Amino acid sequence: MIKGQVLTEKGQPLEGVAVHLQNTRFGTQTGKDGRYLLQKLPAGSYRVRFSMVGFETQEISAEVSEGESLILSVSIRESTLSLNEVTVGDRRNVVHTERLPDVHDLFIAAGKKTEVVQLAGVNGNIAEKTGRQIFARIPGVFVYDMDGSGNQINISTRGLDAHRSWEYNIRQNGIITNSDMYGYPASHYSPAMESIERIELVRGTSSLQYGAQFGGMINYVTKLPDTTKAFSFESINSGGSFGLFSSYNSVGGRIGKMTYSAYYQKRHSNGYRKNAKSDAQSQFVSIGYDFSKSFRVKAELGRSSYVYQIPGPLTDAMFNADPRQSTRSRNYFNPDIYIPSIVLDWRLSASTHLKLTSSGVYGARNSVMYDAFANVPDTINPATNGYKARQVDIDNFKSFTSELRMIQTFKIGSVRNTLSAGVQVMRNHLRRRQLGKGTTGSDFDLSLTEPVFGRDLHMKTKNIALFLENLIQITPELSVSPGLRVESGSTDMTGVISYYDPLHLPNRISHRFPLFGVSSQYRINAFNKLYAGVSQAYRPVVFKDIIPGSVLEQVDKNLKDAYGYNLEAGLTGNLRNFLRYDIGVFQVMINHRMGTVGMRNENNESYLFRTTTGDSKTRGVEAYIEVVPWRVYNGQSPTELSVFTSTSYFDARYVHGTAVQNGENTTIAGNRVEGVPAWISRNGIQLEHKKLSLTAQFSYVSSNYANSLNTETPSVNGTIGKVPGYGLWDLNGTFHFNRNYTLRMGVNNIANKQYFTKRPTMYPGAGVWSSDGRSFNVSFGIKI
């Protein structure tokens, strides 16, 4: 045997030194006392090697005789290495879109269609929230342009309604921002897009995890503070056509166990059309405190507010003559929303994570308008030498949500499981005051000249939901995620409508649904996977559905929520960084869609009856394909040329249903669902060269119908008829001077295409709404 001890130059025992007899299989390591032992060695001559990282290697010759114990102790010296110079470059890793991991923030995403838009990788008009550029690589996103420059994002997918994105469960940092999920699910909250780091989308099969809405979930994740500093500062200032100026300024950092961030943003635009001015502002503050490595508390408060002067609807003749003209100069819209929240985050163990979230949506949606068809002018009455009084509408929101969510990993035999479960409680109070008699003035003024509103209603909801979903990892490649959600609650409506018998009002709507679903995925390899899933979903009856528009309407007192399912399957992945793709198919079934039928009362008088009139089915294909045909490595940053298409096809039709035409009930079975184009395609070419990034994009949206009767010829007032298809070219670029300075430039709608995306029948007015023509914008960002 050979034994001994290894010491440092200072005589201290050295643990972990590798002792090896060269050209043999014999070797060991020194223990805590620096000692080692090699035994049962054949007699002979050996070369003993002592080595350890950070110390000079020593080799000593040794001769071992039969039955002899050789003691061999050594002292080794620390090594000093001279390293060559290393240059740390500013190479950018450009990421546009990616997928969520299987488990994300206590939610299970495995087997679902998920997308993440990284705003840092987007060449686009961020200041004005241009949806076709921000969501360019997300197939099937329909963008509804009607709300002024940068005030709101109005998007939908899979043939749903894009108004205020209300077919989605909208969140900011996981906090619900829908104004009232059961009364008015629109998200009037509109934070600065410059504050957003990424946008997470989970499609409709997420209903078990997130609750009501067929569209799924959109989560706007704000930028995290720089925790390496006690104080950091970012400023992004933008200017452009039609008087655009936007200024975003933020601070953040870490002090001890506390992290903080805050921003203030202000934006002004005169708008593309006459009388389309908007002034917006938003603020946000976030404070987090780490009580320990396993327990953290975070409190946030967001606020957004804007005043938009509404230029009024147009008829088709007006649009063709001058799409920039205005039919209203006295109409205004003003949402002012606060989103407070507090989150308690416990990591009880490596396998157990608990989170309690309490949040609210508080504020108002205000409007003062002369509300009439586009072909009815708002003119001065010669008899009174003044305008007509405007209509004042005010919605007040008080929505509270508390959600306790847990995620637990465990094994049953050799099968790994991840269980996500929890309970969600909602208490909402929406007060709607409408048909108030306002002033005859022209400024933004919510004053009333008569003290009583024509409608003064309260809509109160109490709802509790229990949910669980279990990710079962059957093999390293195959997983299945069955789930269940149980909703139980009710909405009570009380109040007064001046022209309506209160006995005819629906006073209670129950929300009781057991929702089931299952998702699955198969990983072909580390970069490619198959996914498929089906999930039941429902959509609450909202306030607008149960308010009769006039004395000629009545509402069904036994209305029930719409319900149905989402079905999807697809293949997504990356082939050698040459081809990136996500190709899928889907089907969305919605039963109990709201509509109107003609009826007669006991006196043989005709009236319109608002009730559930039909079911619809939307089937389609969503495809994202990106090819990188050219990539050249030239030092720190490669030059890369990529080409992408993000294309979808929708076949959205009524399975059965009726609509009123010329006073008669007419079947709409087989008709296309209104507001749903068959094709949406966004295609682009992008060049990355050193610090410069350029994107040329062509967006195409095919025609759609404004009503369920699929009327082709536009009406005189512009409210019904076909919405023509359109194609747009955009060019946007970003130049990174270094890590601290960034310049963005863009030309939107290069060919100055005159187009519109929808003929709304409610806000902001029934008729044609022109979208923006050609515009220019530039932004400069600085980080300190």
VOVOSE-828141 format. One record per residue (C-alpha): z, y, x; chain. Coordinates in steps of 0.2 Angstrom, whole numbers, always signed. Layout:
N
      up   north    east   chain
       Z       Y       X       A
...
//
This chain:
784
      up   north    east   chain
      +0      +0      +0       A
      -2     +18      +4       A
     +11     +30      -2       A
     +17     +48      +2       A
     +20     +66      -5       A
      +8     +81      -6       A
     +16     +98      -3       A
     +10    +116      -2       A
     +11    +126     +14       A
     +28    +132      +8       A
     +34    +115      +6       A
     +34    +114     -13       A
     +29     +98     -22       A
     +11     +99     -29       A
      +7     +90     -45       A
     -10     +84     -51       A
     -18     +82     -34       A
     -32     +69     -34       A
     -29     +55     -21       A
     -44     +44     -18       A
     -50     +31      -6       A
     -68     +35      -3       A
     -81     +23      -6       A
     -69     +12     -16       A
     -62     +11     -34       A
     -44     +15     -29       A
     -37     +32     -34       A
     -23     +41     -42       A
     -14     +58     -45       A
      +2     +65     -38       A
     +17     +67     -51       A
     +29     +81     -53       A
     +37     +78     -37       A
     +21     +78     -28       A
     +22     +59     -24       A
      +8     +46     -26       A
      +6     +27     -24       A
      -9     +16     -20       A
      -5      -2     -20       A
     -13     -20     -19       A
     -26     -13      -7       A
     -36     -25      +4       A
     -32     -24     +23       A
     -44     -12     +32       A
     -49      +5     +37       A
     -50     +19     +24       A
     -54     +37     +22       A
     -40     +46     +11       A
     -46     +61      +1       A
     -34     +74      -6       A
     -42     +87     -18       A
     -36    +100     -31       A
     -45    +115     -39       A
     -39    +130     -29       A
     -34    +121     -14       A
     -43    +116      +2       A
     -48     +97      +2       A
     -41     +86     +16       A
     -47     +69     +22       A
     -37     +58     +33       A
     -41     +41     +41       A
     -29     +27     +38       A
     -28      +9     +43       A
     -19      -4     +32       A
     -13     -21     +38       A
      -9     -36     +27       A
      +8     -34     +19       A
     +10     -16     +27       A
     +17      +0     +18       A
      +9     +15     +25       A
     +18     +32     +22       A
      +5     +46     +22       A
     +11     +64     +17       A
      +1     +79     +19       A
      +2     +98     +16       A
     -13    +107      +9       A
     -18    +125      +9       A
     -23    +137      -5       A
     -42    +141      -4       A
     -49    +158      -4       A
     -67    +160     -11       A
     -78    +175     -10       A
     -89    +176     -26       A
    -106    +183     -26       A
    -108    +199     -37       A
    -111    +196     -55       A
    -119    +209     -67       A
    -114    +208     -85       A
    -129    +213     -95       A
    -130    +221    -112       A
    -140    +206    -120       A
    -141    +207    -139       A
    -140    +191    -149       A
    -149    +196    -165       A
    -143    +187    -180       A
    -151    +191    -197       A
    -145    +177    -209       A
    -135    +162    -207       A
    -125    +149    -217       A
    -106    +148    -221       A
     -96    +134    -213       A
     -91    +119    -224       A
     -74    +127    -226       A
     -73    +146    -227       A
     -58    +157    -230       A
     -49    +143    -241       A
     -65    +140    -251       A
     -76    +124    -249       A
     -94    +129    -246       A
    -101    +112    -241       A
    -115    +106    -252       A
    -119    +123    -259       A
    -133    +135    -256       A
    -125    +149    -245       A
    -132    +164    -236       A
    -124    +177    -224       A
    -133    +193    -221       A
    -127    +201    -204       A
    -130    +220    -206       A
    -131    +222    -187       A
    -147    +212    -187       A
    -155    +221    -202       A
    -168    +234    -199       A
    -167    +244    -215       A
    -161    +259    -224       A
    -143    +255    -224       A
    -137    +273    -229       A
    -146    +272    -246       A
    -143    +253    -248       A
    -161    +248    -250       A
    -159    +231    -258       A
    -177    +224    -253       A
    -173    +227    -235       A
    -155    +222    -234       A
    -158    +206    -244       A
    -176    +204    -237       A
    -172    +186    -230       A
    -163    +180    -246       A
    -176    +171    -257       A
    -176    +175    -275       A
    -166    +192    -275       A
    -173    +203    -288       A
    -169    +222    -285       A
    -167    +233    -300       A
    -171    +251    -294       A
    -164    +264    -307       A
    -148    +272    -301       A
    -151    +285    -289       A
    -152    +285    -270       A
    -139    +273    -263       A
    -127    +274    -277       A
    -127    +256    -283       A
    -134    +239    -278       A
    -142    +231    -293       A
    -147    +213    -289       A
    -149    +196    -297       A
    -155    +179    -293       A
    -163    +164    -302       A
    -169    +174    -317       A
    -152    +183    -322       A
    -149    +201    -326       A
    -148    +213    -311       A
    -139    +227    -320       A
    -125    +232    -309       A
    -126    +214    -301       A
    -115    +209    -316       A
    -121    +191    -316       A
    -111    +189    -299       A
     -92    +188    -295       A
     -92    +203    -284       A
     -79    +204    -270       A
     -74    +215    -255       A
     -65    +205    -242       A
     -62    +192    -255       A
     -55    +205    -268       A
     -63    +205    -285       A
     -72    +222    -289       A
     -80    +218    -306       A
     -73    +232    -317       A
     -68    +220    -331       A
     -74    +202    -329       A
     -72    +199    -348       A
     -77    +216    -355       A
     -89    +224    -343       A
     -92    +213    -328       A
    -102    +227    -319       A
     -96    +232    -302       A
     -95    +251    -303       A
     -86    +251    -286       A
     -99    +255    -273       A
     -92    +256    -255       A
    -102    +263    -240       A
    -114    +250    -234       A
    -111    +257    -216       A
     -94    +250    -217       A
    -100    +232    -221       A
    -101    +219    -207       A
    -109    +205    -217       A
    -113    +200    -235       A
    -109    +182    -240       A
    -118    +175    -255       A
    -114    +158    -263       A
    -126    +153    -277       A
    -121    +147    -295       A
    -114    +130    -291       A
     -99    +140    -284       A
     -92    +143    -302       A
     -78    +130    -300       A
     -71    +140    -286       A
     -75    +158    -292       A
     -75    +157    -311       A
     -86    +166    -324       A
    -104    +171    -320       A
    -119    +161    -318       A
    -125    +170    -302       A
    -111    +164    -291       A
    -102    +175    -278       A
    -106    +190    -267       A
     -93    +195    -254       A
     -95    +212    -245       A
     -85    +210    -229       A
     -79    +226    -220       A
     -80    +229    -202       A
     -65    +223    -192       A
     -55    +235    -181       A
     -57    +234    -162       A
     -40    +225    -158       A
     -42    +228    -139       A
     -38    +246    -142       A
     -24    +256    -150       A
     -38    +268    -157       A
     -57    +267    -159       A
     -69    +278    -168       A
     -86    +276    -176       A
     -98    +289    -184       A
    -115    +286    -192       A
    -124    +301    -198       A
    -141    +299    -208       A
    -154    +311    -214       A
    -170    +309    -223       A
    -182    +314    -237       A
    -177    +322    -253       A
    -162    +331    -245       A
    -153    +315    -240       A
    -138    +317    -229       A
    -125    +304    -226       A
    -110    +304    -215       A
     -99    +289    -212       A
     -83    +290    -200       A
     -71    +277    -197       A
     -55    +274    -186       A
     -46    +258    -181       A
     -36    +248    -169       A
     -21    +238    -165       A
      -3    +244    -161       A
      +9    +230    -158       A
      +9    +218    -172       A
      +0    +230    -184       A
     -19    +232    -186       A
     -27    +246    -196       A
     -44    +253    -201       A
     -50    +267    -212       A
     -66    +276    -216       A
     -72    +291    -226       A
     -90    +293    -231       A
    -100    +307    -240       A
    -118    +307    -245       A
    -129    +319    -254       A
    -147    +317    -260       A
    -158    +327    -272       A
    -167    +312    -277       A
    -186    +307    -278       A
    -187    +314    -296       A
    -183    +331    -302       A
    -165    +332    -309       A
    -160    +317    -299       A
    -147    +324    -288       A
    -132    +313    -283       A
    -116    +317    -273       A
    -106    +302    -268       A
     -90    +298    -258       A
     -80    +283    -253       A
     -64    +280    -244       A
     -55    +264    -238       A
     -39    +260    -228       A
     -33    +243    -222       A
     -16    +239    -214       A
     -12    +221    -208       A
      +5    +216    -200       A
      +8    +199    -191       A
     +26    +194    -194       A
     +23    +178    -184       A
      +8    +167    -179       A
      +9    +159    -196       A
     +12    +173    -208       A
      +2    +189    -211       A
      +2    +202    -224       A
     -13    +214    -227       A
     -14    +229    -239       A
     -30    +238    -243       A
     -35    +252    -254       A
     -54    +256    -258       A
     -61    +270    -268       A
     -78    +275    -273       A
     -85    +289    -284       A
    -101    +298    -287       A
    -109    +310    -299       A
    -127    +306    -302       A
    -138    +318    -312       A
    -149    +307    -323       A
    -167    +313    -324       A
    -171    +303    -340       A
    -183    +290    -345       A
    -202    +292    -346       A
    -216    +285    -357       A
    -230    +276    -349       A
    -241    +291    -351       A
    -228    +302    -343       A
    -226    +290    -328       A
    -245    +289    -326       A
    -247    +308    -326       A
    -232    +312    -314       A
    -219    +298    -310       A
    -208    +312    -302       A
    -206    +322    -318       A
    -190    +323    -328       A
    -186    +322    -347       A
    -168    +327    -345       A
    -158    +340    -335       A
    -141    +339    -343       A
    -137    +321    -341       A
    -124    +314    -329       A
    -116    +298    -324       A
     -99    +297    -315       A
     -89    +281    -310       A
     -73    +284    -301       A
     -65    +267    -296       A
     -50    +262    -286       A
     -47    +244    -279       A
     -29    +241    -272       A
     -24    +224    -265       A
     -11    +215    -255       A
     -13    +198    -247       A
      +0    +186    -241       A
      -7    +173    -229       A
      +3    +158    -223       A
      -2    +145    -211       A
     +11    +132    -214       A
      +4    +119    -203       A
     -12    +114    -194       A
     -17    +105    -211       A
     -10    +117    -224       A
     -15    +135    -227       A
      -8    +146    -242       A
     -14    +163    -248       A
      -7    +174    -262       A
     -19    +188    -267       A
     -14    +202    -280       A
     -27    +215    -284       A
     -33    +227    -297       A
     -48    +238    -303       A
     -43    +255    -309       A
     -53    +270    -314       A
     -66    +276    -326       A
     -85    +276    -330       A
     -90    +293    -337       A
    -106    +299    -344       A
    -112    +315    -353       A
    -130    +313    -360       A
    -142    +319    -372       A
    -147    +301    -377       A
    -164    +299    -385       A
    -181    +291    -382       A
    -192    +297    -369       A
    -204    +305    -381       A
    -190    +315    -389       A
    -188    +331    -379       A
    -171    +340    -375       A
    -176    +357    -380       A
    -167    +373    -386       A
    -165    +375    -405       A
    -173    +392    -410       A
    -161    +393    -424       A
    -145    +392    -413       A
    -153    +398    -397       A
    -145    +383    -388       A
    -146    +365    -384       A
    -140    +351    -395       A
    -122    +344    -391       A
    -122    +330    -378       A
    -114    +313    -380       A
     -98    +310    -370       A
     -93    +291    -366       A
     -78    +286    -356       A
     -73    +269    -351       A
     -56    +267    -343       A
     -52    +251    -333       A
     -36    +242    -329       A
     -39    +225    -322       A
     -26    +215    -313       A
     -29    +198    -304       A
     -17    +187    -295       A
     -23    +171    -287       A
     -13    +158    -277       A
     -24    +147    -267       A
     -21    +132    -255       A
     -31    +122    -244       A
     -25    +105    -237       A
     -32     +93    -226       A
     -27     +74    -226       A
     -33     +57    -223       A
     -35     +42    -235       A
     -37     +28    -224       A
     -50     +34    -211       A
     -58     +46    -223       A
     -55     +64    -220       A
     -52     +75    -236       A
     -50     +94    -238       A
     -43     +99    -255       A
     -45    +117    -261       A
     -34    +121    -276       A
     -26    +136    -285       A
     -22    +146    -300       A
     -29    +163    -305       A
     -21    +174    -318       A
     -30    +189    -325       A
     -24    +203    -337       A
     -37    +216    -341       A
     -37    +232    -352       A
     -53    +241    -356       A
     -53    +256    -366       A
     -70    +262    -372       A
     -72    +279    -380       A
     -90    +283    -385       A
    -100    +295    -396       A
     -89    +310    -392       A
     -97    +327    -396       A
     -98    +336    -380       A
    -104    +353    -375       A
    -121    +361    -376       A
    -120    +366    -358       A
    -130    +359    -343       A
    -117    +355    -330       A
    -106    +339    -328       A
     -93    +342    -341       A
     -84    +329    -351       A
     -75    +341    -363       A
     -76    +338    -381       A
     -79    +351    -395       A
     -72    +339    -408       A
     -56    +329    -404       A
     -61    +312    -410       A
     -73    +299    -403       A
     -85    +290    -414       A
     -79    +274    -406       A
     -62    +272    -399       A
     -59    +253    -394       A
     -47    +243    -384       A
     -52    +226    -377       A
     -37    +217    -369       A
     -39    +200    -360       A
     -27    +187    -354       A
     -33    +172    -345       A
     -27    +159    -333       A
     -38    +147    -323       A
     -33    +131    -314       A
     -45    +125    -301       A
     -47    +111    -288       A
     -61    +105    -277       A
     -60     +91    -264       A
     -72     +89    -249       A
     -73     +70    -245       A
     -80     +67    -228       A
     -87     +49    -231       A
     -95     +48    -214       A
     -98     +62    -201       A
    -114     +65    -209       A
    -111     +63    -227       A
     -99     +73    -238       A
     -96     +74    -257       A
     -86     +88    -266       A
     -81     +84    -284       A
     -72     +98    -293       A
     -64    +105    -309       A
     -60    +122    -316       A
     -50    +124    -333       A
     -51    +142    -341       A
     -39    +146    -355       A
     -37    +164    -362       A
     -43    +176    -375       A
     -49    +193    -378       A
     -43    +204    -392       A
     -52    +219    -398       A
     -44    +233    -408       A
     -49    +251    -413       A
     -60    +261    -424       A
     -79    +263    -426       A
     -82    +278    -437       A
     -97    +270    -446       A
     -91    +252    -447       A
     -79    +242    -458       A
     -65    +236    -447       A
     -64    +220    -456       A
     -81    +216    -450       A
     -76    +218    -431       A
     -74    +203    -421       A
     -55    +204    -416       A
     -53    +189    -405       A
     -64    +179    -393       A
     -57    +163    -385       A
     -61    +158    -367       A
     -57    +139    -366       A
     -68    +129    -354       A
     -66    +114    -344       A
     -79    +115    -330       A
     -85    +101    -320       A
     -96     +99    -305       A
    -100     +90    -289       A
    -109     +95    -273       A
    -114     +85    -258       A
    -123     +87    -241       A
    -130     +76    -228       A
    -131     +82    -210       A
    -147     +75    -202       A
    -141     +82    -185       A
    -131     +97    -179       A
    -144    +110    -185       A
    -152    +102    -201       A
    -144     +96    -217       A
    -148     +92    -235       A
    -138     +99    -249       A
    -137     +96    -268       A
    -125    +100    -282       A
    -123    +103    -301       A
    -109    +114    -309       A
    -105    +119    -326       A
    -103    +138    -329       A
    -100    +151    -342       A
    -102    +169    -346       A
     -90    +179    -357       A
     -95    +189    -372       A
     -95    +207    -365       A
     -91    +223    -374       A
    -109    +228    -377       A
    -112    +212    -387       A
     -99    +215    -400       A
    -101    +233    -404       A
    -114    +237    -418       A
    -126    +251    -413       A
    -127    +258    -431       A
    -123    +255    -449       A
    -138    +244    -450       A
    -130    +231    -439       A
    -116    +218    -441       A
    -109    +207    -428       A
    -104    +189    -429       A
     -85    +187    -430       A
     -86    +170    -423       A
     -95    +174    -407       A
     -93    +161    -392       A
     -96    +163    -374       A
    -112    +158    -366       A
    -111    +142    -357       A
    -122    +130    -347       A
    -125    +124    -329       A
    -132    +127    -312       A
    -142    +113    -303       A
    -148    +115    -285       A
    -155    +105    -270       A
    -162    +109    -254       A
    -165    +107    -235       A
    -160    +120    -222       A
    -160    +120    -204       A
    -167    +125    -187       A
    -180    +116    -176       A
    -179    +120    -158       A
    -176    +139    -161       A
    -195    +139    -166       A
    -193    +136    -185       A
    -179    +142    -196       A
    -180    +137    -214       A
    -171    +135    -231       A
    -181    +127    -245       A
    -173    +123    -261       A
    -176    +120    -280       A
    -164    +124    -294       A
    -162    +124    -313       A
    -151    +136    -323       A
    -147    +132    -341       A
    -139    +145    -352       A
    -134    +141    -370       A
    -128    +154    -383       A
    -138    +169    -377       A
    -135    +185    -387       A
    -148    +191    -399       A
    -152    +199    -416       A
    -158    +191    -432       A
    -163    +199    -449       A
    -152    +196    -463       A
    -149    +201    -481       A
    -132    +205    -489       A
    -126    +201    -507       A
    -135    +216    -514       A
    -152    +210    -506       A
    -151    +224    -493       A
    -158    +220    -476       A
    -147    +222    -460       A
    -147    +216    -442       A
    -135    +203    -437       A
    -130    +201    -419       A
    -126    +183    -414       A
    -130    +169    -403       A
    -149    +166    -406       A
    -156    +155    -392       A
    -155    +145    -376       A
    -165    +148    -360       A
    -169    +137    -345       A
    -175    +144    -328       A
    -182    +132    -315       A
    -189    +137    -299       A
    -192    +136    -280       A
    -183    +146    -266       A
    -191    +146    -249       A
    -186    +155    -233       A
    -197    +151    -218       A
    -196    +160    -201       A
    -207    +155    -186       A
    -205    +162    -168       A
    -222    +159    -161       A
    -219    +170    -145       A
    -204    +171    -134       A
    -204    +177    -116       A
    -188    +178    -106       A
    -187    +193     -94       A
    -170    +195     -88       A
    -156    +200     -99       A
    -165    +201    -116       A
    -180    +190    -121       A
    -195    +198    -129       A
    -197    +189    -146       A
    -210    +190    -160       A
    -205    +182    -177       A
    -214    +180    -193       A
    -205    +176    -210       A
    -207    +174    -228       A
    -194    +174    -241       A
    -203    +168    -257       A
    -197    +162    -274       A
    -205    +156    -290       A
    -196    +157    -307       A
    -201    +148    -323       A
    -189    +156    -335       A
    -192    +152    -353       A
    -182    +151    -370       A
    -180    +133    -375       A
    -177    +140    -393       A
    -172    +156    -401       A
    -177    +170    -413       A
    -180    +188    -412       A
    -184    +201    -426       A
    -202    +207    -427       A
    -208    +219    -441       A
    -192    +215    -450       A
    -195    +196    -449       A
    -187    +183    -439       A
    -199    +176    -426       A
    -197    +161    -415       A
    -197    +165    -396       A
    -197    +146    -390       A
    -208    +145    -375       A
    -208    +163    -372       A
    -203    +170    -355       A
    -186    +177    -353       A
    -187    +196    -352       A
    -185    +205    -335       A
    -189    +190    -325       A
    -204    +190    -313       A
    -213    +174    -309       A
    -215    +178    -291       A
    -204    +188    -278       A
    -210    +187    -261       A
    -204    +197    -245       A
    -214    +194    -229       A
    -211    +202    -212       A
    -215    +202    -194       A
    -202    +207    -182       A
    -203    +212    -163       A
    -187    +211    -152       A
    -190    +219    -135       A
    -176    +224    -124       A
    -166    +237    -133       A
    -179    +240    -147       A
    -181    +230    -163       A
    -195    +233    -176       A
    -199    +226    -193       A
    -214    +228    -204       A
    -211    +221    -221       A
    -222    +218    -237       A
    -213    +215    -253       A
    -222    +209    -269       A
    -214    +207    -286       A
    -225    +200    -300       A
    -225    +207    -318       A
    -212    +203    -331       A
    -209    +207    -350       A
    -197    +220    -357       A
    -193    +209    -372       A
    -191    +191    -378       A
    -206    +193    -389       A
    -216    +195    -373       A
    -225    +211    -380       A
    -240    +216    -368       A
    -245    +233    -375       A
    -232    +247    -370       A
    -224    +256    -385       A
    -226    +275    -387       A
    -208    +278    -381       A
    -210    +266    -366       A
    -196    +254    -371       A
    -206    +238    -373       A
    -221    +232    -365       A
    -226    +223    -349       A
    -218    +229    -332       A
    -233    +229    -320       A
    -231    +220    -303       A
    -231    +229    -287       A
    -232    +228    -268       A
    -223    +239    -255       A
    -224    +241    -236       A
    -209    +246    -226       A
    -207    +249    -207       A
    -190    +251    -199       A
    -184    +251    -182       A
    -168    +251    -172       A
    -165    +257    -154       A
    -149    +252    -145       A
    -146    +264    -131       A
    -131    +254    -126       A
    -116    +246    -134       A
    -110    +264    -140       A
    -126    +272    -146       A
    -138    +267    -159       A
    -153    +275    -167       A
    -161    +269    -183       A
    -178    +275    -191       A
    -188    +270    -205       A
    -203    +274    -217       A
    -200    +266    -234       A
    -215    +263    -246       A
    -228    +268    -233       A
    -242    +268    -245       A
    -232    +279    -258       A
    -234    +266    -272       A
    -229    +272    -289       A
    -220    +258    -298       A
    -205    +254    -309       A
    -195    +238    -309       A
    -188    +237    -327       A
    -188    +245    -345       A
    -169    +246    -348       A
    -164    +247    -366       A
    -146    +254    -362       A
    -140    +265    -348       A
    -147    +275    -341       A
    -159    +277    -355       A
    -173    +267    -364       A
    -190    +268    -356       A
    -198    +269    -339       A
    -188    +273    -324       A
    -198    +278    -308       A
    -193    +270    -292       A
    -194    +280    -276       A
    -211    +284    -267       A
    -213    +286    -249       A
    -198    +292    -239       A
    -192    +294    -221       A
    -175    +291    -214       A
    -166    +292    -198       A
    -148    +287    -193       A
    -138    +289    -177       A
    -122    +279    -173       A
    -109    +282    -160       A
     -94    +271    -156       A
     -79    +276    -145       A
//
